[in-house]
Every structure is written in structure tokens, then in C-alpha cells.
Amino acid sequence: MAHRIQWLKAVLVCALWKINACHYLQEKSEFCDVAYLSRRDPNLVYTPNVTQIQFGKTLQFSCLPGYALHGQEYGECMSDGRISIPGEFFCKDLGIRCGFDQLDKAHLTVTPKRTEYHYGEVVSLQCNEGFVLRGPSTVSCTEDRLFDVPSNLACEAEIKCHKTNSILNVAHLVVTPDKEGYLYNETVSLQCRDGYTLQGSSQATCLQNFEAPNDPSCLASYCDASWIYSRLSGVQYMSEEDPSRLEVGESIYFSCEKGYRLRGASSVKCLPTGDLEGTGIRCSKESLVHGLDISPDKDSYDFNETVYFHCGEEQMVYGSHSARCAQNGWEYDSPSLPMCGRSLCDTTWLHQEGMYTTPSIGGRVDVGTRIFINCYHGYYRRCTDTAFCMPNGRMEPVGMMCHCQADRSSSPVPVK
């Protein structure tokens, strides 16, 4: 109100005296520009935060953190469109700084990056690829001249690589250190086990996966064939010495002692992988017929000597029961080779409702027995009427599905 009265007095004076110098009254503004204050001092803060303020209104002044206001705390919008700020007016730097050293961590990117930061200034933290930030993503400079970061702030490497499904998944390769997972940018040393030579790089680095200038592999210097001599019985080797260490590409040839028969390959070859090519090698004792007991049982027989065949419990010999050592080999006492088969058949399943057999049988019958399957009056048979006990222990040609089905049109009456 006082300013408006003052303005009216000036208008009256100018009107009475017709003073041309009063042209500034025609330039009176209803608002004051506030933006110029920020240009004047970028560390100044004013409230309310507007670009213009109405004539007669006031602003409250303060400074950004780390600065102190030098001058009055309030300013009024004057009629000439300016804010009344008498005397010196600026934001004084308190000199509070935080150094970059506190944020200087391995694999950590700081934005913005400077040697020092003002009090209250906020910076962003981010880890390089392959690392995980342990701590906040933003920190600020405090009045203690330190950033508000935890003491354990760090960028920890992610576990990125495993030996499985990588270039390190190689037979006979030794990886140092040897563990389940490896961190990003971690380097390992490579070598081969004794008896193998490393081909390719001696180091690999964990990136997206293990990478090396040249993929590693282990080539055998020799093959260990000692197991052949220690595990196989009856083996004869076609060399003066037992070659327990074979050079790559070298082979062993062997046969079996008298009374044994060679099974599998007749030789093995040393491969670049250190493995022996040739499997199933063994010398098995010769026998007349597999699965039979032979008496007398020995390694060799005299000319004209006879052997006899036997089977286990509840089994019997079918075909030849004996053989004689003849000039051209074994001669059997019948055209059929001996074999073991069941001596009995289970017939308990034939004891069903409405069924009876001829002859009447118990739970088992001898091999070769013939029986007839009958049904009582009022039932009809659902299989063939004859069955034989076979060497396989089954009644054929009938099966377990054989049964007598009741005729619903009449009452079943047993036939005496």
C-alpha cells in the first residue's frame, strides 16, 4: 500500500509540473522477472520457485547445500520490475568437498567423474560388465566431507563360467584352480595329466564363457596296456616282452592258451586319446555246451573219453546225454545237441470253476504228459481240448486264458 501511495504522489507531481522525465512511470510493470537471479548466482535457491512474481510479493532466499547466504533472506517485487536486494547478495562457498578417492573402486564407474565434489552433490555408481554392485546406486557428499557409502561398497564379479559345456571339458585336462564356478575375467591355468601332451593354449579366461586363443586338447604320449596283462587270463602275446606302454599308433596282437577261446578283438591299437582301440577282449574256457554241467569237468580229454551232461534241479537234459572225444572232435549220442529244460509243468491254473481234466491231475505234471480239458454241464470251453507239458515248463497250445464259461441259460450240474 505504501508503494502504491508513493506512486500516486509521483503521478500528481508529474501532472502538476508536466515533468517529461517521468516517463519511467509509463513503464511500470505488474510482475518482476525472477529467472535473472539464477543467472546471477547459480547456487541461489528462492521460494516460491517461479519465473515471475507479482508486484508487491516477496521471495525467500537460501543457497544450495555447501553454500551460505550472504545478504538478506527476503526480496520484494518493485514497481520497476526488479527484486529489491540492497547491498551485497551472494551464496558463499563453505568449502565442504568430498574426494574421489573414496569412490575409487575396481570395476566401478562414477558419474560424473571429478577429483572432488561439493557438499550435497549426488553421483551415480555402476559396475562394469560382468560385475555386480554391492551397495547403493547413488550417493551424496555429506557435511563430514565423505560420501554416504557403506564401508563394503564394491563391484563383485559374477559367476559366469563352468568347465562343463566349455572348451575346458576335455579328457585328461587339469584346470588350476579346480572348482565349480569361475568369476568374470578370472584366468585359469591348463595342463595335461601324466602321459599326455597339451595342445593349444595353456591359459583360458572367463568372459561370457571360457575363451582362449587356441582350444586346448590333451594328446596321449603313450597308452597304458598293463590292465590287459593283469586282468586277462589265458592270454598269449605275440612278442617277447609284454608291451605295457604302447606308443601312439602301436598295436598288440595276442591269442589264447590251449583250452581257451578268444572272444572279441585279436589286437588293440593305441589311439591319440590314450585309449586302446579294441574291446571285449577275453580268453574264455572252452566248453562243449553252455549251461550244462559236464562230468568229468576238466581242461582236456583223452581220445575216446566220454563225458556226460546234467542239468540243475527241476530240469532235465533234452537231446544228447553224452559225447565222446573222437578224431574230428566231439561225437554226440544223438542227432540233437544237449540242452536243459524244465522237467515239470505247473497246472494249478487248470483247477478253475466248471473245469476238470482227464486224467485228473494235481498241481504239476511231467514234461510230455498229455491231458484233456473238459467242462461240467452248464459250462462251455473257451480253448482247445488238449494240452501237452513242454520242456519250457508250459502247457501248450492252451494258454493262461483257457477257462470254462457258464451257460446262463441253464444251471451248471457236475457230470459224475
C-alpha positions in Angstrom: 0.0 0.0 0.0 2.8 2.4 0.9 4.4 1.8 -2.5 1.1 2.5 -4.3 0.6 5.8 -2.4 4.2 6.8 -3.3 3.5 6.0 -6.9 0.2 8.2 -6.8 2.2 11.1 -5.4 4.7 10.9 -8.2 1.9 10.9 -10.7 0.4 14.0 -9.2 3.7 15.8 -9.1 4.4 15.0 -12.8 0.9 16.1 -13.7 1.3 19.5 -11.9 4.8 20.2 -13.2 4.5 18.4 -16.5 7.8 16.9 -16.0 8.8 14.9 -19.1 11.4 12.9 -17.1 8.7 10.9 -15.5 8.4 8.5 -18.5 9.5 5.7 -16.2 6.0 5.6 -14.7 4.7 4.6 -18.1 7.0 1.6 -17.8 5.6 0.3 -14.5 5.3 -3.5 -14.5 2.8 -5.7 -12.7 5.4 -8.5 -12.4 9.1 -9.0 -11.6 11.4 -11.4 -13.5 12.9 -14.0 -11.2 15.0 -16.0 -13.6 17.8 -13.5 -13.7 18.6 -14.3 -10.0 19.7 -17.8 -11.0 21.9 -16.4 -13.7 23.4 -14.0 -11.2 24.2 -16.9 -8.8 23.6 -20.5 -9.8 23.9 -21.6 -6.2 20.9 -19.4 -5.1 17.6 -21.0 -4.2 14.4 -18.9 -4.0 10.9 -19.8 -2.7 8.5 -19.9 -4.4 10.4 -21.4 -7.3 8.7 -19.4 -10.2 9.9 -17.5 -13.2 7.8 -14.3 -12.3 6.5 -12.8 -9.1 3.6 -10.3 -8.8 4.3 -6.7 -7.9 4.5 -6.3 -4.1 5.1 -10.0 -3.4 8.2 -11.3 -1.7 10.8 -14.1 -2.3 12.6 -16.1 0.4 16.3 -16.8 -0.4 18.6 -19.6 0.5 21.6 -21.5 -1.0 22.4 -24.9 -2.2 24.0 -27.3 0.3 27.6 -26.4 0.9 26.9 -22.7 0.5 25.8 -19.9 3.0 23.7 -16.9 2.0 25.5 -13.6 2.3 22.8 -10.9 2.3 19.1 -10.5 3.2 16.8 -13.5 3.2 13.8 -11.8 1.6 13.3 -9.6 -1.5 10.2 -7.7 -2.7 9.0 -7.2 -6.3 9.3 -3.4 -7.0 7.3 -1.3 -9.4 10.3 -1.1 -11.8 10.1 -4.9 -12.3 13.1 -5.7 -10.2 13.6 -7.5 -6.9 14.8 -5.3 -4.1 18.2 -6.7 -3.0 20.2 -4.0 -1.2 23.9 -4.3 -0.6 26.0 -7.5 -1.2 24.0 -10.5 -2.0 25.5 -13.9 -3.0 26.0 -17.6 -1.9 29.3 -18.1 -0.1 31.1 -21.4 -0.7 31.6 -23.2 2.7 34.5 -25.2 1.2 32.9 -28.6 2.0 34.3 -31.1 -0.5 34.4 -34.9 -0.9 37.3 -36.5 -2.7 37.0 -39.1 -5.5 39.4 -41.4 -3.6 36.5 -42.8 -1.5 34.8 -43.9 -4.7 37.9 -45.2 -6.5 36.9 -48.9 -6.5 37.9 -51.6 -9.0 35.4 -52.0 -11.9 33.3 -49.1 -10.6 32.1 -46.3 -12.9 31.2 -43.0 -11.2 29.1 -40.4 -13.0 30.0 -37.5 -13.1 33.7 -38.2 -12.5 35.8 -35.4 -10.9 38.6 -35.1 -8.4 36.3 -33.5 -5.9 32.6 -32.9 -5.3 30.6 -30.2 -3.5 28.6 -30.8 -0.3 25.2 -32.3 -1.2 26.2 -33.3 -4.7 24.8 -36.6 -5.9 26.7 -39.1 -8.1 25.7 -42.3 -9.7 27.5 -45.7 -9.3 27.6 -48.5 -11.8 29.7 -51.6 -12.2 31.4 -52.7 -15.4 30.1 -55.6 -17.4 30.5 -58.9 -15.6 30.3 -57.4 -12.1 27.5 -56.8 -9.6 27.3 -53.7 -7.4 27.2 -54.4 -3.7 25.9 -51.1 -2.3 23.6 -48.2 -3.4 23.4 -46.9 -6.9 23.6 -43.2 -5.9 25.5 -41.5 -3.1 25.9 -37.9 -2.0 28.6 -35.7 -0.4 27.9 -35.1 3.3 29.0 -32.3 5.6 31.6 -34.7 7.1 33.4 -34.4 3.7 32.6 -38.1 3.0 30.2 -39.8 0.6 27.4 -41.6 2.4 28.5 -45.1 1.2 28.8 -48.3 3.1 32.3 -49.5 4.0 31.8 -52.7 2.0 31.0 -50.9 -1.3 32.4 -53.0 -4.1 31.9 -54.5 -7.5 31.9 -58.3 -7.2 32.4 -60.5 -10.2 29.5 -62.6 -11.3 30.0 -66.4 -11.6 29.9 -66.7 -15.3 31.8 -69.8 -16.4 31.7 -73.6 -15.7 34.0 -76.2 -17.1 31.1 -78.3 -18.3 29.9 -77.3 -21.8 33.1 -75.2 -22.3 36.4 -75.6 -24.1 37.8 -77.0 -20.8 35.6 -80.1 -21.0 38.5 -82.1 -22.3 39.6 -85.6 -21.2 42.8 -85.6 -19.2 42.9 -81.8 -18.9 43.9 -80.4 -15.5 42.4 -76.9 -14.6 44.0 -74.8 -11.9 42.3 -73.7 -9.7 39.8 -76.5 -9.9 36.3 -75.5 -8.7 32.6 -75.5 -9.5 32.3 -71.9 -10.9 34.6 -69.2 -12.1 34.2 -65.4 -11.9 34.1 -63.0 -14.8 37.6 -62.1 -16.0 39.2 -64.9 -14.0 42.1 -66.7 -15.6 42.9 -70.4 -15.2 46.0 -72.4 -16.0 45.8 -75.6 -18.1 48.0 -78.7 -18.3 47.5 -82.4 -19.0 47.9 -85.4 -16.8 51.0 -87.5 -16.9 51.3 -89.3 -20.2 49.6 -86.6 -22.2 50.8 -83.5 -24.0 48.9 -80.2 -24.1 47.9 -79.0 -27.5 46.6 -75.4 -27.7 46.6 -72.6 -25.1 47.9 -73.0 -21.5 45.5 -70.4 -20.1 41.8 -69.6 -20.5 39.8 -66.6 -19.3 36.2 -66.5 -18.1 34.2 -63.9 -20.2 30.8 -64.9 -21.4 32.3 -68.4 -21.4 35.8 -69.6 -21.2 37.9 -68.3 -24.1 41.4 -69.0 -25.2 43.5 -68.2 -28.3 43.5 -71.9 -29.2 41.2 -74.5 -27.8 43.1 -76.9 -25.5 43.3 -80.7 -26.0 45.4 -83.5 -24.5 47.1 -86.0 -26.8 48.5 -89.2 -25.4 52.2 -89.7 -25.2 51.5 -93.5 -24.8 48.8 -95.9 -23.9 48.7 -97.9 -20.7 48.1 -101.6 -21.6 49.1 -103.1 -18.3 45.4 -103.9 -17.4 45.4 -106.5 -20.3 48.1 -108.5 -18.5 46.7 -108.2 -15.0 43.1 -108.9 -15.8 43.0 -111.3 -18.7 43.8 -115.0 -18.0 45.0 -117.4 -20.7 46.3 -114.6 -23.0 49.4 -115.3 -25.1 51.2 -112.3 -26.6 52.9 -112.3 -30.0 56.0 -110.5 -28.7 58.9 -111.4 -26.4 58.0 -108.8 -23.9 54.7 -107.6 -22.5 54.3 -104.1 -24.0 52.5 -102.4 -21.1 53.3 -99.0 -22.5 52.3 -98.6 -26.2 53.4 -95.7 -28.4 50.5 -93.9 -30.2 49.7 -96.0 -33.3 51.3 -99.1 -32.0 49.3 -102.4 -31.6 49.3 -105.5 -29.5 48.4 -108.9 -31.1 47.5 -111.8 -29.0 45.9 -115.2 -28.9 44.7 -117.6 -26.2 46.4 -120.6 -24.4 45.4 -124.1 -25.2 41.9 -124.9 -23.7 40.8 -121.2 -24.1 38.9 -119.5 -26.9 39.5 -115.8 -27.9 36.5 -113.6 -27.6 36.4 -110.1 -29.1 39.2 -108.4 -31.0 42.5 -110.1 -31.7 44.5 -106.9 -31.2 44.4 -103.5 -29.7 45.8 -100.2 -31.0 47.0 -97.1 -29.1 44.9 -94.1 -30.1 46.0 -90.4 -29.7 43.4 -90.1 -26.9 45.3 -92.6 -24.8 42.6 -95.2 -25.2 43.1 -98.7 -26.7 41.1 -99.5 -29.8 39.6 -103.0 -29.5 37.0 -104.1 -26.9 35.5 -107.2 -25.4 38.9 -109.0 -25.3 38.9 -112.1 -23.2 40.0 -115.7 -23.3 37.2 -118.0 -22.1 37.5 -121.6 -21.2 36.2 -123.8 -24.0 33.1 -126.0 -23.1 31.1 -128.4 -25.1 27.7 -126.8 -24.5 26.9 -123.7 -22.4 24.5 -124.0 -19.5 25.2 -127.7 -18.9 27.0 -129.5 -16.1 29.7 -131.8 -17.6 31.3 -134.8 -15.9 34.1 -135.3 -15.7 34.9 -131.5 -16.0 38.5 -130.8 -16.9 40.6 -128.7 -19.4 41.4 -131.5 -21.8 40.2 -135.1 -22.6 41.8 -138.2 -23.9 40.9 -139.8 -27.2 37.7 -141.9 -26.9 36.9 -140.5 -23.5 33.2 -139.9 -22.8 31.6 -137.1 -20.9 28.0 -136.9 -19.6 25.6 -134.0 -19.4 23.5 -133.0 -16.4 21.0 -130.2 -15.6 20.1 -128.4 -12.4 17.2 -129.0 -10.0 13.7 -129.5 -11.6 15.4 -129.6 -15.0 16.3 -132.4 -17.4 18.6 -133.0 -20.4 16.9 -132.9 -23.8 18.8 -134.2 -26.8 22.2 -135.9 -26.4 23.0 -137.1 -22.9 26.7 -137.9 -23.6 29.5 -137.1 -26.1 32.8 -138.9 -27.0 36.2 -137.4 -27.9 36.7 -138.5 -31.4 39.4 -137.9 -34.0 37.4 -135.0 -35.6 36.1 -133.5 -32.4 33.1 -134.4 -30.2 30.6 -137.0 -31.3 27.2 -136.9 -29.6 25.0 -139.9 -28.8 22.0 -138.5 -30.7 21.5 -136.0 -33.6 20.2 -133.3 -31.2 22.6 -131.2 -29.2 22.0 -131.3 -25.5 20.0 -128.6 -23.7 18.5 -128.1 -20.3 14.7 -127.7 -20.0 12.0 -127.9 -17.3 11.1 -131.4 -16.0 7.6 -130.3 -14.8 4.7 -128.0 -15.8 2.6 -126.0 -13.4 -1.1 -127.0 -13.8 -2.7 -125.3 -10.8 -4.3 -122.7 -13.1 -6.4 -125.5 -14.7 -8.3 -126.0 -11.5 -11.0 -123.4 -12.2 -14.7 -123.2 -11.7 -16.5 -125.5 -14.1 -13.4 -127.3 -15.4 -11.9 -130.7 -14.9 -9.1 -132.7 -16.7 -8.7 -136.2 -17.9 -6.7 -137.8 -16.4 -7.3 -136.0 -13.1 -4.1 -134.1 -12.2 -2.6 -132.3 -9.2 -0.6 -129.1 -9.3 2.2 -130.3 -11.6 2.7 -132.9 -14.4 5.8 -134.3 -16.1 7.1 -133.0 -19.4 5.5 -134.9 -22.2 2.2 -135.5 -20.4 -0.9 -135.1 -22.4 -4.2 -134.0 -20.7 -7.7 -133.4 -21.9 -9.6 -130.3 -20.7 -13.3 -130.7 -20.0 -16.2 -128.5 -18.7 -19.1 -129.5 -16.5 -22.6 -129.5 -17.8 -23.8 -125.9 -18.0 -20.3 -124.6 -19.0 -18.7 -124.4 -22.4 -14.9 -124.4 -23.0 -13.1 -121.3 -24.3 -9.9 -123.0 -25.5 -8.7 -126.2 -27.2 -9.5 -129.6 -25.5 -5.9 -131.0 -25.5 -2.7 -129.7 -23.9 0.9 -131.0 -23.6 3.6 -130.3 -21.0 6.5 -128.8 -22.9 10.2 -128.6 -22.0 9.8 -124.8 -21.4 7.5 -125.6 -18.5 4.3 -124.5 -20.2 1.1 -126.3 -21.2 0.7 -125.9 -24.9 -1.1 -125.0 -27.1 -3.5 -123.7 -24.5 -2.6 -120.5 -22.5 -3.5 -119.0 -19.2 -6.7 -117.6 -20.8 -8.2 -121.0 -21.1 -11.4 -121.3 -19.0 -14.9 -122.7 -18.8 -17.6 -120.1 -19.2 -21.0 -120.6 -17.5 -24.0 -121.0 -19.8 -26.5 -118.6 -18.3 -29.5 -120.4 -20.0 -29.1 -123.5 -17.7 -27.8 -124.3 -14.2 -24.4 -125.9 -14.1 -24.5 -129.5 -12.9 -21.3 -131.6 -12.4 -21.0 -134.7 -14.6 -20.1 -137.7 -12.5 
